[in-house]
């Protein structure tokens, strides 16, 4: 048993690695910069966690998702591994304590949001740490060709210069060949080194259903199963409507979106994870970091923006390796809605500048100031105050983010935290001199550990129950101890943040390149086109379509998707069917042909050839032109 397997067994209880995990670890151990491509649910985080645990020092983990960052820190701590996180929204004192712990506290993992890398003060702090690895999660965010580009990721290359001897492990679940090359270039890999696992999921059956009445389909399908599943929709309003509709039909369901309070989201998520609710109806805000192995189906009631997003969300089904389904519901109005969304994603440049100007005024940031500052931000309230469309406002902020003016974080769901500012001796003296606080301080110390060394999450409701009092009384004690400088108490926060990544400038001086704007719009149109192609194609295996998109060479048909089932009804073997289709494509690539001309030029079984020609015509892969000649339609 290798040292890595010993660590895996000790902390995770697994006797062996999955897929590429051990290969990626070994690659970095050989001092190679390494890009690992593993599908959703493939256990990416274990690779850098096991490697770092095998070495002295601390691993710097860069990830853009605060919620995922916090989940991983909690999971590591639960396993007895010391980890911490620094992200936007923390106070200067919290950050100082976190850095001190990272430098001197034998912590193994420091999770960072990428915008932190731009701070010179941060770099000076990290220089004092014994760094053993730089791990870049969601590595596709560094590529402008990726579906979730984040300019702050470009700072990683600059950050690397201070640690030339430390290797990078970059990880992502979805990337085309162009994005794969771009990631390695932007991260300054010493040489190209990609370890990839096929994106093919043998246990996941992909289906597209053309349904005018999607709700009726959901009811029919979900009444047939007792299994857990997810229904994705693009609208917050529809998550509630669909969940309530399913409940009325006797189907256990709950809903989830970013507009709910943190407490409500946690309750609904836990209900689904525990099996109390069978179906989770959600926007794309749900799922990142959720590892429920027995999800038997993921249904998309609406078309997503990109194949990458669809592949990731669909991949949350069947993580236990058992058969599962990914179903995309489609009708003609979806195409109209998705194409209309292109204009909403790209508001006019003048409107983007107006929104930027309004943002500075709303947050009271003067021109020439604001760099590195973060602010609580309520998108709905901001749009209401300035009478902007919420959709246009959000889209404009994302464009400003891509151009490096601001960062817009995901919602920060963080508990109240407490840190003792005094040592134990001084605390004891305070208790003796202030008997009124003695019982409450003892309650705090009995309930939570680590408050002298780090900021520790607390729950005022739990403290109230344990003390037999009310939450208001607990707040009173906490605030009083804070005023006496005995503790630093930071109440719970549940809000997104806007960070100014550069000083505010006058909107008239803003540079939003029309060329870049047009290029991004074209890229988004291509992504939408790929989704529509997937939804409307009826003559190519669904798995092949997805794997072709991610540049996998020679993917084979799955034999189980809706298209393959239709092909199987022809009674022709997969090998012969593929041969006949390839022959037809080659013949028509030379020139369009009449039906009989194509038929007489083909080789092999004439009945099979005729069946395949007819099937391709029925499924719009062979187009009949006005002159009655056939041409191949991709």
C-alpha positions in Angstrom: 0.0 0.0 0.0 1.5 3.4 -1.1 1.9 6.4 1.2 -0.9 8.1 -0.7 -3.3 5.1 -0.2 -2.5 5.1 3.5 -3.6 8.8 3.7 -6.7 8.0 1.6 -7.6 5.1 4.0 -6.8 7.1 7.1 -8.8 10.2 6.4 -11.5 9.1 3.8 -11.8 5.4 4.6 -11.3 4.4 0.9 -9.0 1.5 0.2 -8.2 2.6 -3.4 -8.2 5.6 -5.7 -10.7 6.2 -8.5 -10.0 7.0 -12.1 -7.1 9.4 -12.6 -6.7 10.4 -8.9 -3.5 8.6 -8.2 -2.0 9.4 -11.6 -2.5 13.1 -11.0 -1.0 12.9 -7.6 2.1 11.0 -9.0 2.5 13.5 -11.8 2.7 16.4 -9.3 5.0 14.3 -7.1 7.4 14.1 -10.1 7.5 17.9 -10.0 5.3 18.4 -13.1 2.7 21.1 -13.5 -0.4 19.1 -14.1 -3.9 19.7 -15.5 -6.4 17.1 -14.5 -9.7 16.7 -16.4 -12.2 14.6 -14.4 -16.0 14.6 -14.8 -18.3 16.0 -12.2 -18.3 13.6 -9.2 -14.9 12.2 -10.1 -13.3 13.2 -6.8 -11.1 16.1 -8.0 -10.5 17.6 -4.5 -9.0 14.4 -3.1 -6.1 14.7 -5.5 -4.6 17.9 -4.1 -5.7 17.1 -0.6 -3.9 13.7 -0.5 -0.8 15.0 -2.1 -0.5 17.9 0.3 -1.1 15.7 3.3 1.9 13.6 2.2 4.3 16.6 2.4 5.3 19.1 5.0 3.8 22.5 4.5 0.5 24.1 3.4 -1.4 23.8 0.1 -2.8 27.1 -1.4 -6.2 26.3 -3.0 -7.7 28.9 -5.3 -11.4 28.5 -6.0 -14.0 31.1 -7.1 -16.9 29.7 -5.2 -17.2 30.8 -1.6 -19.9 28.2 -0.7 -17.8 25.4 -2.1 -14.7 26.7 -0.3 -16.5 26.7 3.0 -17.9 23.3 2.5 -14.5 21.8 1.8 -12.9 23.5 4.8 -15.7 22.1 7.0 -15.3 18.6 5.5 -11.6 18.7 6.1 -12.0 19.8 9.7 -14.6 17.1 10.2 -11.8 14.6 9.2 -9.4 16.1 11.7 -7.4 18.1 9.0 -6.6 21.7 9.8 -7.9 24.0 7.0 -9.0 27.6 6.7 -10.3 30.1 4.1 -9.9 33.7 3.2 -12.5 35.4 1.0 -14.2 38.7 0.3 -16.4 39.9 3.1 -14.1 39.0 6.0 -12.9 41.8 8.3 -9.3 42.9 8.4 -8.9 41.4 11.8 -10.4 38.0 10.6 -7.9 38.0 7.7 -5.0 38.9 10.0 -5.8 36.0 12.4 -6.3 33.6 9.5 -2.8 34.5 8.0 -1.2 34.1 11.5 -2.7 30.6 11.8 -1.7 29.7 8.2 1.9 30.8 9.0 2.4 29.3 12.5 -0.6 27.0 13.2 0.3 23.8 11.3 -2.6 24.2 8.9 -2.5 22.1 5.8 -4.9 24.0 3.5 -5.5 27.7 2.9 -8.5 28.3 0.5 -8.5 31.6 -1.3 -10.9 33.5 -3.6 -8.8 34.6 -6.7 -9.2 38.3 -6.1 -7.1 37.9 -2.9 -4.1 37.2 -5.1 -3.9 40.8 -6.2 -2.9 42.1 -2.8 0.8 42.9 -2.2 0.2 42.5 1.5 -1.2 39.0 0.9 1.9 38.0 -1.2 4.2 39.2 1.6 2.2 37.0 4.0 2.3 33.9 1.8 6.1 34.3 1.3 6.4 33.5 5.0 4.6 30.2 4.6 6.0 26.8 3.7 3.9 26.2 0.5 3.9 22.6 -0.9 1.4 23.0 -3.7 -0.7 25.5 -5.6 -4.1 23.9 -6.5 -6.4 25.7 -8.9 -9.9 24.4 -8.8 -12.4 25.3 -11.6 -9.4 25.9 -13.8 -11.6 26.7 -16.9 -12.3 30.1 -15.2 -8.9 31.3 -16.4 -9.7 30.9 -20.1 -11.6 33.6 -22.0 -12.9 30.7 -24.2 -14.4 29.0 -21.2 -18.0 29.3 -20.2 -17.2 31.0 -16.8 -14.2 33.3 -17.4 -13.0 35.2 -14.4 -10.3 37.9 -14.9 -9.0 37.5 -11.3 -7.8 34.0 -12.3 -5.2 35.7 -14.6 -3.4 36.8 -11.4 -2.4 33.3 -10.7 0.5 33.4 -13.1 1.8 36.5 -11.4 1.4 34.8 -8.0 3.4 31.8 -9.3 6.5 34.0 -9.8 7.0 34.2 -6.1 7.0 30.4 -5.8 9.0 29.2 -8.8 9.9 25.9 -7.2 6.2 25.0 -6.4 4.1 23.1 -8.9 0.6 23.8 -9.9 -2.2 21.2 -9.9 -5.1 22.6 -12.0 -8.4 20.8 -12.1 -11.7 21.1 -14.0 -14.7 18.9 -14.9 -15.4 20.5 -18.3 -13.1 21.9 -21.0 -12.8 21.8 -24.8 -9.4 21.3 -26.4 -9.1 25.1 -26.9 -9.7 25.7 -23.3 -7.3 23.0 -22.2 -4.5 24.6 -24.1 -5.4 28.1 -22.9 -5.4 26.9 -19.2 -1.8 25.6 -19.5 -0.6 28.8 -21.3 -2.3 31.2 -18.8 -0.9 29.2 -15.8 2.6 29.3 -17.2 3.0 25.5 -17.3 6.7 24.6 -17.8 5.6 22.0 -20.3 2.2 20.8 -21.4 0.9 18.0 -19.2 -2.7 17.0 -19.3 -4.2 13.9 -17.6 -7.7 13.3 -18.7 -10.4 10.8 -18.1 -13.0 10.2 -20.7 -16.1 12.3 -20.1 -18.1 9.3 -21.0 -20.4 8.2 -18.2 -21.4 4.5 -19.0 -24.1 4.5 -16.3 -25.7 7.8 -17.4 -28.4 7.6 -20.1 -29.0 10.9 -21.9 -32.5 11.6 -23.3 -34.2 14.6 -25.0 -38.0 14.7 -24.9 -39.9 17.1 -27.1 -42.8 18.1 -24.9 -45.3 20.9 -25.4 -46.6 20.3 -21.9 -43.5 19.9 -19.7 -45.4 19.9 -16.4 -47.6 17.0 -17.5 -44.5 15.1 -18.4 -42.9 15.8 -15.0 -46.0 14.5 -13.2 -46.2 11.4 -15.4 -42.6 10.5 -15.0 -42.1 11.4 -11.3 -45.2 9.4 -10.2 -43.5 6.3 -11.6 -40.5 6.5 -9.4 -39.6 6.7 -5.7 -36.0 7.6 -6.4 -34.3 10.9 -5.6 -33.8 13.4 -8.4 -33.2 17.1 -9.4 -35.4 19.2 -11.7 -33.5 22.3 -13.0 -35.3 25.4 -14.3 -34.0 28.8 -15.2 -36.6 30.8 -13.2 -36.6 31.3 -9.5 -40.4 31.7 -9.7 -40.8 28.4 -11.5 -38.8 26.5 -8.9 -41.6 27.2 -6.4 -44.4 26.7 -8.9 -43.2 23.3 -10.0 -42.4 22.1 -6.5 -45.9 23.1 -5.3 -47.5 21.5 -8.4 -45.6 18.2 -7.6 -46.7 18.4 -4.0 -50.3 18.7 -5.0 -49.9 15.6 -7.1 -48.6 13.7 -4.1 -44.9 13.9 -5.1 -42.5 14.9 -2.3 -40.7 18.0 -3.5 -38.9 21.1 -2.3 -37.3 24.1 -4.1 -34.0 26.0 -4.0 -32.7 29.3 -5.5 -30.2 32.0 -4.6 -33.0 34.4 -3.6 -34.0 32.4 -0.5 -32.5 33.1 2.9 -29.5 31.1 3.9 -31.5 29.4 6.6 -34.2 28.4 4.2 -31.7 27.1 1.6 -30.0 25.0 4.3 -33.3 23.5 5.5 -34.4 22.6 2.0 -31.0 21.2 1.0 -30.9 19.0 4.2 -34.5 17.8 3.6 -33.4 16.6 0.1 -30.1 15.1 1.2 -31.7 13.2 4.0 -34.5 11.8 1.8 -37.3 13.7 3.5 -38.0 15.4 0.1 -37.6 13.2 -2.9 -37.3 15.9 -5.6 -35.3 19.1 -5.6 -36.5 21.8 -8.0 -33.8 24.3 -8.4 -32.0 26.9 -10.5 -28.3 26.4 -11.3 -27.5 27.9 -7.9 -28.0 24.4 -6.5 -25.6 21.4 -6.8 -22.1 22.7 -6.5 -20.3 20.7 -3.8 -23.4 18.5 -3.2 -22.4 14.9 -3.2 -25.6 12.8 -3.0 -24.6 9.5 -4.6 -28.1 7.9 -5.2 -29.6 10.6 -7.5 -31.3 8.5 -10.2 -32.3 11.4 -12.6 -31.6 15.0 -13.4 -34.3 16.7 -15.5 -33.8 20.0 -17.2 -37.2 21.7 -17.7 -35.4 24.6 -19.5 -32.4 24.7 -21.8 -29.2 25.8 -20.1 -26.9 28.4 -21.7 -24.1 26.1 -22.6 -23.2 22.4 -23.1 -20.6 22.7 -20.3 -23.3 23.8 -17.8 -25.6 21.0 -19.0 -22.9 18.4 -18.7 -22.0 19.4 -15.2 -25.5 19.6 -14.0 -26.6 16.4 -15.7 -23.5 14.7 -14.2 -25.0 15.0 -10.7 -27.0 11.9 -11.4 -25.7 8.4 -10.8 -22.5 9.3 -8.9 -22.8 5.8 -7.2 -22.1 4.2 -10.5 -25.6 2.7 -10.9 -27.9 3.5 -13.9 -29.3 7.0 -14.0 -30.9 9.3 -16.5 -30.3 12.9 -17.7 -33.4 14.2 -19.5 -33.6 17.5 -21.3 -37.2 18.7 -22.0 -37.5 20.8 -25.2 -40.1 22.6 -27.3 -40.1 25.3 -29.9 -40.6 28.1 -27.5 -37.3 27.2 -25.8 -35.4 28.1 -29.0 -37.1 31.6 -29.1 -36.5 32.1 -25.4 -32.8 31.2 -25.6 -32.2 33.4 -28.6 -33.9 36.3 -26.9 -31.7 35.8 -23.9 -28.7 36.6 -26.1 -29.8 40.3 -26.2 -30.4 40.3 -22.4 -26.9 38.9 -21.7 -25.3 41.7 -23.8 -27.0 45.1 -23.0 -25.8 48.1 -25.0 -22.4 49.4 -24.0 -23.8 52.8 -23.0 -26.2 51.1 -20.6 -23.2 49.1 -19.1 -21.4 52.5 -18.5 -24.6 53.9 -16.9 -24.9 51.0 -14.6 -21.2 51.3 -13.6 -21.7 55.0 -12.8 -24.8 54.2 -10.8 -22.9 51.5 -8.9 -20.2 53.8 -7.8 -22.7 56.4 -6.6 -24.8 53.7 -4.8 -21.8 52.4 -2.9 -20.5 56.0 -2.3 -17.1 55.3 -3.9 -15.4 58.4 -5.2 -13.7 58.5 -8.6 -10.0 57.5 -8.1 -10.8 55.4 -5.0 -12.2 52.0 -4.1 -9.5 49.6 -5.3 -9.6 46.3 -3.3 -12.7 47.5 -1.3 -15.7 45.1 -0.9 -19.3 46.1 -0.2 -22.4 44.3 0.8 -24.6 44.4 -2.3 -28.3 43.9 -2.9 -28.9 43.6 -6.6 -32.7 43.9 -6.5 -32.5 47.0 -4.3 -29.9 48.6 -6.5 -31.9 47.9 -9.7 -35.1 49.3 -8.0 -33.4 52.5 -6.8 -32.1 53.3 -10.3 -35.0 51.8 -12.2 -32.9 49.3 -14.1 -34.0 46.0 -15.4 -32.7 43.3 -13.0 -31.7 41.1 -15.9 -29.8 43.9 -17.7 -28.2 45.0 -14.5 -26.9 41.5 -13.6 -25.6 41.0 -17.2 -23.9 44.4 -17.2 -22.2 43.6 -13.8 -20.9 40.3 -15.3 -19.5 42.2 -18.3 -17.8 44.7 -16.0 -16.4 41.7 -14.1 -15.0 40.1 -17.3 -13.4 43.5 -18.1 -11.7 43.6 -14.7 -13.5 46.6 -13.2 -15.3 44.6 -10.4 -15.9 41.2 -8.9 -19.4 40.0 -8.0 -19.2 37.2 -5.5 -21.7 34.4 -5.0 -24.0 34.9 -1.9 -22.0 34.8 1.3 -23.8 32.5 3.7 -21.6 32.7 6.8 -22.6 32.1 10.4 -21.9 34.5 13.3 -18.3 34.2 14.5 -16.4 34.8 17.8 -12.7 35.2 18.5 -11.3 35.9 22.0 -9.1 38.9 21.9 -7.5 38.2 25.3 -5.5 35.2 26.5 -6.8 32.8 29.1 -5.2 34.5 32.1 -6.6 37.9 31.3 -10.0 36.3 30.6 -10.0 34.7 34.1 -9.2 38.1 35.6 -12.2 39.6 33.7 -14.5 36.8 34.9 -13.5 37.3 38.6 -14.1 41.1 38.3 -17.3 40.8 36.3 -19.4 37.9 37.8 -22.4 38.8 35.6 -20.5 37.5 32.6 -19.0 34.4 34.2 -21.7 31.9 33.4 -22.1 33.1 29.8 -18.3 32.9 29.1 -18.2 29.4 30.6 -21.2 28.5 28.3 -19.2 29.8 25.3 -16.1 27.8 26.2 -18.1 24.6 26.8 -19.9 24.9 23.5 -17.1 25.7 21.1 -13.4 25.1 20.8 -10.6 27.0 19.1 -11.9 30.5 19.8 -8.6 31.7 21.2 -6.7 30.8 18.0 -9.2 31.5 15.2 -12.7 32.9 14.4 -15.2 30.2 15.3 -18.7 29.9 14.0 -21.4 30.0 16.6 -25.2 29.6 16.7 -27.0 32.1 18.9 -30.2 29.9 18.9 -28.2 27.0 20.3 -26.6 29.1 23.0 -30.0 30.4 24.0 -31.4 26.9 24.4 -28.4 25.7 26.4 -28.7 28.6 28.7 -32.4 28.5 29.0 -32.8 32.1 27.9 -33.7 34.0 24.7 -31.7 34.8 21.6 -32.0 38.5 22.4 -30.3 37.9 25.7 -27.5 36.0 24.0 -27.0 38.9 21.5 -26.9 41.3 24.5 -24.1 39.3 26.2 -22.1 38.9 22.9 -22.3 42.6 22.1 -21.3 43.6 25.6 -18.3 41.3 25.6 -17.3 42.8 22.2 -17.6 46.3 23.6 -15.3 45.3 26.6 -12.7 44.1 24.0 -12.9 40.5 25.4 -14.2 39.0 22.2 -14.6 40.1 18.6 -18.2 39.2 17.6 -19.3 39.4 14.0 -23.0 38.6 13.5 -24.3 36.4 10.7 -24.2 37.7 7.2 -26.1 36.5 4.2 -25.4 38.7 1.2 -23.4 38.9 -2.0 -20.4 41.3 -2.3 -19.1 43.7 -4.9 -15.4 44.2 -5.0 -13.8 47.0 -6.9 -10.7 45.3 -8.5 -9.4 48.7 -9.6 -10.1 52.3 -8.5 -13.3 53.7 -9.8 -13.0 55.8 -12.9 -15.3 58.2 -14.6 -17.7 56.3 -16.9 -16.7 58.4 -19.9 -13.2 57.0 -19.6 -14.3 53.4 -19.4 -12.9 51.1 -22.1 -15.3 48.3 -23.0 -13.7 47.1 -26.3 -16.4 46.8 -29.0 -14.2 44.1 -30.5 -14.1 42.1 -27.3 -17.8 42.7 -26.7 -18.6 41.4 -30.2 -16.3 38.4 -29.8 -17.9 37.4 -26.4 -21.3 37.8 -27.9 -20.3 35.6 -30.8 -18.9 33.0 -28.4 -22.1 33.0 -26.4 -24.1 32.6 -29.6 -22.0 29.6 -30.5 -22.6 28.1 -27.0 -26.3 28.6 -27.4 -26.2 27.1 -30.8 -24.4 24.0 -29.5 -27.2 23.5 -26.9 -29.9 23.9 -29.5 -28.1 21.4 -31.8 -28.0 18.9 -28.9 -31.7 19.5 -28.2 -32.9 19.2 -31.8 -30.6 16.5 -33.2 -32.4 13.2 -33.7 -29.9 11.2 -35.7 -26.7 11.1 -33.5 -26.2 9.4 -30.2 -26.5 11.9 -27.3 -23.4 10.7 -25.7 -21.5 11.1 -28.9 -22.7 14.7 -29.4 -21.5 15.6 -25.9 -18.2 13.9 -26.3 -17.6 15.4 -29.7 -18.2 18.8 -28.1 -15.4 18.1 -25.7 -13.1 16.9 -28.5 -13.0 13.2 -27.5 -11.6 11.1 -30.3 -13.8 8.4 -31.9 -16.6 8.2 -29.2 -18.8 5.1 -29.6 -22.5 5.1 -29.5 -24.0 4.5 -26.0 -26.8 2.3 -27.4 -29.3 3.5 -24.7 -30.2 7.2 -25.4 -33.4 8.1 -27.2 -31.5 8.4 -30.5 -29.8 5.0 -30.1 -33.0 3.3 -29.2 -34.5 4.7 -32.4 -31.5 3.4 -34.3 -31.7 0.0 -32.6 -35.3 -0.4 -33.9 -33.8 -0.7 -37.4 -32.5 -4.1 -36.4 -29.0 -3.3 -37.8 -25.9 -3.8 -35.8 -24.1 -0.7 -34.4 -21.0 -1.5 -36.5 -22.9 -1.8 -39.7 -25.1 1.2 -39.0 -22.1 3.4 -38.4 -20.4 2.1 -41.5 -23.5 2.9 -43.7 -23.9 6.4 -42.2 -20.2 7.1 -42.8 -20.5 5.9 -46.4 -23.5 8.2 -47.0 -21.7 11.2 -45.5 -18.6 10.5 -47.8 -20.7 10.2 -50.9 -22.7 13.3 -50.3 -19.6 15.3 -49.3 -18.5 15.0 -52.9 -21.8 16.3 -54.4 -25.6 16.2 -53.7 -27.3 13.1 -55.2 -30.8 12.0 -56.1 -32.2 9.3 -53.9 -31.7 6.6 -56.5 -28.2 7.8 -57.3 -27.1 7.6 -53.7 -28.7 4.1 -53.3 -27.0 2.6 -56.4 -23.5 3.9 -55.4 -23.7 2.3 -51.9 -22.2 -1.1 -51.1 -23.4 -3.8 -48.8 -26.9 -5.0 -47.9 -29.4 -3.1 -50.1 -32.3 -3.5 -47.6 -30.2 -2.1 -44.8 -29.0 0.7 -47.0 -32.5 1.7 -47.9 -33.6 1.5 -44.2 -30.8 3.8 -43.1 -31.5 6.4 -45.9 -35.1 6.5 -45.0 -34.3 6.8 -41.3 -31.9 9.7 -41.9 -34.5 11.5 -44.0 -37.1 11.1 -41.3 -34.7 12.5 -38.8 -33.6 15.5 -40.9 -30.0 14.4 -41.4 -30.6 14.0 -45.1 -32.2 17.2 -46.5 -34.2 17.1 -49.8 -33.4 20.1 -51.8 -35.7 21.9 -54.3 -34.1 20.0 -57.1 -34.9 16.7 -55.2 -31.3 16.0 -54.6 -30.1 14.9 -51.1 -27.5 16.6 -49.1 -26.0 15.8 -45.6 -27.3 18.0 -42.8 -25.1 18.2 -39.6 
